[in-house]
């Protein structure tokens, strides 16, 4: 029997996934914590990993990066609502990662797992074809919202900035300028909040690359900086961003400035 490691917040959604897949596959639940995932992957040796992104913090991508780096041969299926999945689109361009949108039937989920593990349907137990609806948790009706990318190497800063924006905008996260440029080519945001003071490839480098790229040059950019001295601010403004904010950010000012640019 093929083995699947099911990773995520230990909530009703992930328990529901475990219930409908158990019997078809050998299942192992694991909390969304990097050290636990590392240990369980070594011990359980899964044929496939499923990550439930229900209730996850989108800035916490260590586990995605872990499988992408250390276990590239293990297929990873990411399950979430359409809105949740939009925050991880950069990974879905890689063949190792695939996405399935909730709600999904057991039949479709089993078929997806079989396809990713190169299994034939006739290898499955007879009970595997039962159609059981895995419901998405009830929430706000999905709306077409503008997308903002936060580019910052500080998880604390990302978390607080995301909290300011997520009720009004879709939020994408990148923890470095290099990742941001890669993600922007796969899904273009409407506006970027860019940390000026990142190590190695900083905000200046990122903005310069964006301005050189015809696909990205028209994206509005606001710099974020924690340094308030005049010389530093002058250097920031010479790059002609659409604006800048001093950290810690003031929510009302940030939302007002963004609204003026993208509505």
N, C-alpha and C positions, 0 to 999 in steps of 0.2 A: 504494500500500500504506500502510495506517495505521501511524503510528509510536507505539511505546510505550517510555517510559523506565522501566526496572526498577531500583528503588532498594532498597538493603539491605546488610547485611553480606555480603561476598563469600565466602559459604560454599557447601556442597553444595546446600542448599535453593534458593538464588537461581539457581545455575547450572542446576539441574534445570528451574526455571521458564523460564529463557532458552532451554534446549534444546527444550522442548516447544512454545514459542510461535514460535520462529524459523521462518521459512518461511510462517507464517500472517500475521505482522506484521513490520514492520521494527523490530528490537529494539536497544536501547542500554542496557548495564549502567552503573550508577553507584553508587559507594560511599555509605554513609549519612553524609555529611559536608555540612554546609550550604553551604559555599562551592562545593564540587564540584557540588552539585545546582543551585545558582543558575546557574553557568556552563553546565552541560550543558542546562538548560532553555532558556536563551537561544539556544544554538547548535543544538540538536537540534530544538527546537520540537515537542514531542510532542503527539499527539492525546489521550493518556491517560498517567497515571502509575500504576504498580503499586509499592506499598511492601511488601516482605517484612519482617515484624516478628520473624522468627526471630533470637534472640540479641540483640535490641535492648534498650537500657536505657530503661525506660518513662518515666524522668524527662526524657529528651531528646526534646522535642516540637517543637523549632524548625522541623523540616522540615514537619511537619503544619501548624503555624501559618503557615509561609511560603506554602504553596499556598492555604490558607484565606484569606490576606490578599492576596497579589499575583496569584494565578492562579485566581480563583474559577470560571472557565469550564472549566478542565481537570478532567475527572473523575478521581478518585483511588480506586483499589481497594486495600484493605488485606488482606493474606493472612497468616494465622497459625492456630495451633491454637486451640481454644475457650478454653483457659486464657490464652494469649497475648493474644487479642483482647479479653478482658474488661477489660484495662487502657486500652483506647482507645474505650470505648463512647460517651463524650461527643461524639466526632467523628462517629459514625455517625448521629446525629440530623440532621446536615446533609446536604442532598441531594447535595452535591459528593462526599462520602465514602461508599463502600460497603465491605462486609466479606464475605469468603468464607473458609470454614473448611477447613483441611487435615485429612485428605487429600482431594484433589479430582482428578477425571479431567480429562484434556486437553479433552475435549468440553465439559464443564461450564465450564471456565475460559475457553475460547474463546467459548462462548455468552455468558458474563457480560461479557467484553470487548466483544463485538459490541453487546450491549444498552446498555452505558454509552456507546458511541460512536455509537449509533443506526445500526448497520450491519445489512443483511440477510444472512442466512446464505448465500444464493446468491452473495454477493460474494466468498466465501472460496475458496482453493485446495481441490481435491478431497481432499487429504491431511489437511485440518484436522479431519475427523471421527474420526480414529483415537483410540481410548480408551487413554490411557496413565495409569496410576495415579501420582500424585505423592504419595509417602509422607511422613507426618509422622515426624520423628525420634523414635526410641524414647526413652521417659522413664518417669517414675513414672506409675502408673495414676492417672487423674484422680479426685480426691476432692472432696466437697462441703466447702468450707472457708469460714470467715468472711472478710469483706472489711474491710480497714482502708484508710482514705484518709489519705495524708500531704499536708499543706498547708504548703508551705515555699518561699520564694523563693530559697533557697540550694541549688544543684545538689549541692554537696559534702555538705551535711546530708541531703538527700533520698537520695543514693546510699548513705550509711552507714546511715541508718534503714531503707531498703528491704532492705538486706542482712541486717539483724537479723531481719526479719519474714517474708521471702518463703518460707522453708522450712515455715512453719506457717500462713500466711495468704495469701489473695489480696491484692495491694497495688494501690491506685489512687493516682495522683499528680496533684496540682494545684499550680501554681506561684504562685497568687494566691488570695485569698479569693473574688473574683468568679467565677473559673473553678471553684472548689470548689463554690460554691452551685449553679452551673449543672449540673455533673456529678452532684451529689447528687440533683437532681430527676430525672435520667435513670437513675441507678443508685444506689440508697441503700446506703451502707456500714453496717457493723455498729458501727464506731467510727472516730473522727477524731483524728489527732494533728495539732494545729494550732499553727503557729508564732505566738507572740504579737507578735513584733517586726517584722512585714512593713511595707514602706512603703505609704503611701496607705491602702488598705483593709486594716487590720491584723487580728490575731486577735480583738481586742475587737469590732470591727465585724462580723466574720464570725460569731462566736458570738451576738451580739445578733440578727442576721438569722435565724439558725437557730432561736433561741428564739421568734421572732415567727411562725415558719412551722409550721403544724400537722403537716406531713409530715416535718419535720426536727427538731422540738423534742425528740424522745425519743432522738436519737442521742447516745451517750456521747462526751464530748470531753475529751481531755487536752491541756493547753497545753504547748508547748515554749518554753523561754526560755534565753538565754545570760547574762542579767543576774541576779546572785545577791543583790543588796542587799535589805534588809528591806522598804523602801518599795515596790520594784518587785514583790516577791513578794506583798505585801499587796494591791496593786492587781490582780494576777492572780487571787487567791483571792476577791476581792469579786465576781467574775463567776460564782462558783459552778460552775467546771468539775468534772468527775469526778476530776481530779487534774492534776498538772503534773510535768514533768521538766526538770531543768537540763541544758543542753548542756555538754560532749559527753555523749550518753546512755550509760547503763550497761545493757547488753543484758539481764542477768538481772533487773534491777529493772523494766525496761520490759515484758518478757514476763510476769513475775509479776503486775504490775498489770493488764495487758490480760486475762490469763487469769481473774482474779477478776471482771472485768466481763462478758466475752463467752464465756469458756471456750476 
